[in-house]
Amino acid sequence: MTNDAFHLLGAPSSFTAAGIPLIESTYVGPGYAIPTSEGGAAAKRLAQTEGLLLDPTYTAKAFAALLELLPTGRLGEDTPVIFWHTGGIPALFAA
């Protein structure tokens, strides 16, 4: 899907998961589909400050990574950062 977005935007880039090993090796936590305390805190922060809901695993983990990386400048100090939230909200209501 990301490569399709690059194409639609006319961007010459392409994306592979191997191109961003930081996320998989650092922010996945104890495993795939397992929530983390960092993700929970990030989701709570976004809900309280912006009224946006994140699913408790994937999107919350990604947002936690973003919150940690932004102040370090590792994402580019003069480069816009887009957090593309594509859904997952139904997981909030799973029993």
VENMO-V7408 format. One record per pair of residues at least 24 apart in sequence whose C-alpha atoms are under 8 Angstrom apart, sorted by the first residue. I is the first residue (numbers start at 1). GAP is how many residues later the second one is. If there is no record, write none. Layout:
# VENMO-V7408
((I	GAP) (I	GAP))
This chain:
# VENMO-V7408
((23	39) (23	42) (27	34) (27	35) (27	38) (28	33) (33	24) (33	25) (35	26) (36	25) (38	26) (39	24) (39	25) (42	25) (53	36) (54	31) (54	33) (54	34) (54	35) (54	38) (55	32) (55	33) (55	34) (55	35) (55	36) (55	37) (56	35) (56	36) (59	26) (59	29))
